[in-house]
């Protein structure tokens, strides 16, 4: 290089022309670009050398004007067509001769510029340029078309977003939905980089964070303010595949009813549930026997007369493992068309059932039992409140209800004698309507609820005994014997919720297996769940096995198969239970956020970290258990008045302040 040489170099990726002015040290040169700016360059930084004869940088503009007429990109395609067959590399001077029939500095630089900006036809090889193959050119052109289409779709999407943010109604295209789903993934899996979502946020000048993505989705109306992220992060399917819905629509009960079923339609049968329950999977009857005893009948819905092992409906139920009960509504294990229709025990209709007939002795133990595929005709659909009122009034018109309640009390006493462990802590029901109004109701452990609970536990014992006696593989549920606090330790704790909380903390998790095992909490030597086959897949598995044995047929599942299915269903059910708990807690915190001006009675349940005064408190009016760090000394069982100071359900944050009498009175006023 010498003074007056015109060269090209790159500054932060931008191509620039400059005139060499003077050496700098042993190897570097000072050059001045077309903007009059000086730069120190090493010869290795020179991309292209035009030649000499340039006295000052102002000459560059005139040179570029001379180059401009040559810069037609279509010329390069013509040159490529001439050279592609031979495949030989050419220099910039060769290219200038081919394109322009001369090799002046301007034409050579124009050829260099065209080659430099070319994305398709030639690739650099040393100081020369080699024509790409026809296949490669076609591939690169296709890639560019795809990229251009992507950019068009991106701009169209951003325009749609701006319209939606302005309050206009927009119709999202398929490519728009892909970008919205990318924003969803960024919210739900923030540990994974989602480039499309980050591009969208950057284009809208918003922080590239999951929180910003969530806020955008809410503002667009794609998600609601209270979108259930726990459910969306889980593997639980929100919607049924079209194939499953089609099969459900075509599925009907066998008609006429199967003559092999025991006809129990003459029995008065009661179904007892919450008023909102639509999946009615159990009913109760009681029958006077000639010997003076009574036989309890527990009728369980029989979806296995519609569903067969490994068919479309069974595989979908297996995938879900359970119905999901959320404050905002229920997501069923089977399509609602079936779950609330032909599978349910509907009042006034002849329904298939699996009926468990049980005779108890005077102590409440099982004296005799039988299991039958049956048909029943539910007489009354009652709520828990209905039954509680009937028991309180002692209605003579329905003596069966009182008799069933008496049997349930006897069963409870018998289980106590067998070591059953009672834990009575307040529970609440949280419901959220379409307007997102929240209602929290305490669930009273009323006689009606105890009646139904005892009958379901009794059914589980009968099914377990039947399986054990006939050596059937069934999904048995057990619970190891806990190491409970001593009676002396318990007596030191206040009676009621505090004592129950201490017991609960010592209870081990229940276990699933295919061999009988004791359930310490229930006080039973054998137990399995069979009473909710419409909403629990493990119960449906038990029905498949028991019904096949009753018919004298081979069992549909071997022990190994059943074990695998049981463990899979138990794992999926655990995830569903976690979603239910997290969702309930979210809406509980949202309720408290909305009622931050209210004063709540709180009971100190147990210490989380006593050294830090961090305790678990029970808001007695709501049945909610939440952490609180006390600012003064308290003891377990103390009742204090608290008020919310901060609540953020999305971040799972709740804070209270304690009120002394004067503060509480002022806050209430």
C-alpha positions, -999 to +999 in steps of 0.1 A: +000+000+000+012+035-007-001+070-002-032+078-024-043+042-027-081+037-025-090+007-003-122-008+012-124-020+048-152-028+072-162-008+102-186-027+125-197-047+095-203-017+073-183-015+040-163+018+037-139+033+011-109+052+023-077+068+009-043+058+023-028+089+038+004+079+056+021+050+074+016+046+112+044+027+128+060-003+110+028-020+097-002+002+101-016+030+079-037+061+086-066+061+061-094+087+057-129+076+046-155+093+025-169+109+056-135+125+064-129+103+094-094+089+101-088+052+109-057+032+117-056+000+098-034-031+095-030-043+059-049-075+069-080-053+075-080-042+038-109-061+020-102-047-015-077-024-031-090-003-059-057+014-069-038+046-067-041+082-080-065+094-052-052+126-036-078+131-010-109+115+005-132+139-012-123+121-045-142+091-033-177+105-040-168+110-076-155+075-079-187+061-065-207+081-090-187+064-117-193+030-102-231+034-098-242+027-134-226-007-132-244-019-101-272-040-116-276-073-097-293-090-126-260-088-145-245-113-120-271-139-128-262-136-165-225-141-156-234-171-134-253-188-162-222-184-184-198-198-158-218-225-139-212-253-164-174-249-163-174-242-126-142-223-127-134-195-102-129-160-115-113-128-101-130-095-098-111-083-129-123-114-149-159-107-137-156-070-148-144-082-183-174-106-185-200-081-173-187-048-187-161-057-213-135-036-196-113-037-165-112-001-153-109+006-115-146+016-115-158-015-134-136-038-113-148-023-081-184-026-093-178-063-100-163-067-066-193-049-050-218-072-068-199-103-058-196-090-022-234-084-019-243-116-037-262-142-017-269-168-043-246-172-073-209-171-062-189-180-032-155-166-023-126-190-026-093-173-017-090-142-038-114-155-065-151-164-067-165-197-076-200-202-092-224-223-070-242-253-084-277-249-098-291-270-069-273-248-043-286-216-060-322-229-059-318-239-022-305-204-013-332-187-032-358-208-015-343-200+019-345-163+011-382-166+000-390-183+033-372-156+053-390-129+033-423-146+039-415-149+076-406-112+078-439-103+060-458-125+085-440-109+114-449-074+102-485-084+096-486-100+131-472-068+147-498-048+129-525-071+142-511-068+177-512-030+175-548-032+164-558-055+192-540-033+218-560-004+204-592-023+212-601-035+177-614-070+171-588-090+151-589-124+135-556-142+142-541-162+112-524-195+116-489-178+116-502-153+141-513-182+164-478-197+161-463-165+174-488-162+202-481-198+212-444-189+213-452-162+238-472-188+258-441-211+259-419-183+270-443-177+299-447-213+308-411-224+304-390-194+311-358-215+313-361-222+276-351-195+251-380-188+227-365-166+200-398-157+183-413-145+216-383-124+223-384-109+188-420-099+193-414-083+227-383-064+213-403-052+183-429-038+207-403-022+229-412-043+258-389-061+283-379-096+270-392-113+301-418-140+308-437-114+329-439-090+299-450-118+276-478-127+301-489-091+303-490-089+265-511-120+261-536-106+287-538-072+269-544-090+236-573-110+251-555-142+243-552-151+280-573-139+309-559-119+338-562-151+359-551-176+333-544-209+351-506-213+345-505-243+368-528-262+345-510-250+314-476-260+327-490-295+336-493-324+312-531-326+319-550-323+286-575-294+287-594-305+256-605-338+242-593-349+207-619-349+180-617-386+177-626-391+213-656-368+211-668-386+180-666-420+198-683-405+229-712-392+207-717-426+192-715-445+225-747-457+241-757-480+269-766-516+258-803-519+250-821-539+261-804-541+295-782-572+300-802-601+314-771-613+333-773-583+356-790-586+390-822-565+388-823-542+418-847-517+403-872-525+431-849-510+457-853-474+467-819-459+457-805-425+468-777-406+452-762-380+476-738-353+463-731-316+462-757-296+443-731-288+416-721-325+410-729-338+375-708-370+375-731-391+397-712-423+404-726-437+436-760-445+452-772-461+484-800-485+493-808-506+523-828-538+523-846-556+552-837-593+553-859-622+566-836-629+595-840-594+609-807-581+596-803-553+570-783-554+538-766-522+527-763-518+490-737-494+476-743-490+439-714-477+418-718-464+383-705-489+357-688-471+328-671-504+318-703-514+300-694-486+275-656-486+278-634-515+271-597-520+280-574-502+255-602-487+234-603-450+225-622-439+256-601-460+279-568-447+265-580-411+269-591-418+305-558-434+311-540-403+298-560-381+321-561-404+351-587-383+370-613-356+366-599-322+375-618-301+400-609-264+399-625-233+414-633-222+378-650-255+368-644-292+363-625-309+335-638-345+333-619-377+327-645-388+301-663-364+277-691-347+296-716-361+271-708-395+286-697-387+322-729-368+330-752-389+308-752-426+302-723-433+326-740-415+356-767-428+379-794-406+367-826-402+388-856-421+373-836-440+347-826-476+346-788-476+350-761-503+349-741-505+382-717-525+401-735-532+434-719-541+467-743-558+491-730-558+527-744-571+560-727-557+591-726-573+626-734-555+657-699-541+661-699-526+625-676-553+610-685-570+577-705-601+584-713-610+548-709-594+514-716-600+477-707-581+445-730-580+414-732-565+380-766-550+384-792-525+371-808-500+394-833-471+391-822-442+413-853-429+432-840-396+446-812-372+438-804-356+471-779-330+482-759-332+515-781-304+528-812-324+519-800-354+538-789-334+569-823-318+570-840-352+567-819-366+595-825-336+617-863-338+612-864-376+615-887-380+585-907-412+588-914-412+551-877-420+544-866-444+572-839-458+549-819-426+553-819-429+591-810-466+589-780-458+565-768-431+589-770-455+618-749-481+599-724-454+590-720-445+627-715-481+636-689-485+609-670-454+621-669-467+656-657-501+644-629-485+624-618-465+655-616-497+673-593-510+646-569-481+649-583-456+624-568-422+628-592-392+628-579-359+616-605-331+616-593-299+600-616-273+583-619-276+546-633-251+522-648-250+487-637-221+464-658-214+434-653-187+407-681-178+384-680-165+348-676-129+361-646-141+382-665-135+414-650-157+442-671-175+468-654-194+496-676-218+517-665-239+547-674-276+542-691-288+573-683-324+582-720-330+585-738-363+592-747-366+555-710-362+544-699-387+571-726-411+560-715-411+523-678-412+533-682-443+555-702-461+528-675-454+503-648-466+527-669-497+533-671-504+496-633-501+493-629-527+521-653-551+504-636-548+470-603-553+486-614-584+506-629-599+474-597-594+455-576-608+484-598-638+488-597-646+451-561-637+446-569-609+421-544-582+411-561-549+420-548-514+426-546-516+464-541-485+485-523-487+518-507-465+544-478-474+567-483-471+604-473-436+615-452-427+645-478-406+662-471-382+691-476-398+725-508-391+744-489-369+767-475-349+738-510-345+723-525-334+756-500-306+758-515-292+725-549-274+724-577-298+713-591-293+679-573-281+647-539-277+664-539-313+676-552-326+643-525-306+625-499-323+647-513-357+637-514-348+601-477-339+601-469-375+613-490-393+587-469-409+559-481-407+523-504-435+511-489-461+488-502-479+457-495-515+449-511-546+434-510-567+466-532-562+497-516-540+524-530-524+555-542-488+555-533-475+589-552-442+586-585-459+578-579-488+602-584-514+575-563-545+567-572-542+530-585-513+509-589-503+473-608-475+456-637-485+434-664-459+440-655-432+414-648-450+380-662-421+361-636-397+376-607-419+387-589-442+363-575-464+391-612-472+401-620-481+365-590-505+365-605-522+395-639-525+378-624-541+347-607-567+369-636-574+393-662-576+365-641-600+344-637-623+375-675-622+382-682-633+347-656-661+350-635-646+322-597-641+321-586-609+337-579-581+312-547-571+329-519-593+342-502-584+375-473-568+356-496-548+333-517-537+362-487-526+382-474-505+353-509-489+347-514-483+384-481-465+389-487-445+357-521-434+368-510-426+403-482-404+390-506-385+367-532-382+395-506-367+418-498-341+392-535-333+388-539-330+426-510-306+426-527-284+400-559-285+420-541-274+452-521-247+435-552-233+417-572-233+449-544-214+467-542-189+439-578-180+441-577-180+479-549-154+478-568-135+451-599-134+474-577-121+503-562-095+479-597-083+471-607-082+508-576-066+521-596-042+543-613-071+562-601-084+596-597-122+599-597-144+629-566-166+627-556-196+647-519-204+653-517-240+639-481-250+641-446-236+639-428-235+606-396-220+621-402-212+658-369-194+661-380-169+635-416-167+648-428-181+615-460-201+620-488-216+599-521-199+607-556-210+599-581-183+588-610-199+605-638-183+584-622-194+551-605-227+560-572-214+545-538-223+560-511-197+553-477-187+567-472-157+589-442-143+608-454-129+641-440-097+656-448-107+691-448-138+712-476-163+705-484-199+714-499-227+694-537-224+697-537-187+702-563-167+682-552-134+667-568-109+644-549-102+612-553-080+581-537-084+547-509-060+539-497-076+506-512-102+483-499-113+449-514-146+439-494-147+407-461-145+427-476-166+456-471-138+481-492-131+511-484-110+541-505-100+572-502-076+601-515-085+635-541-062+651-544-054+687-579-048+700-580-011+693-566-016+658-590-044+650-620-023+662-609+006+640-603-016+610-637-032+614-653+002+617 
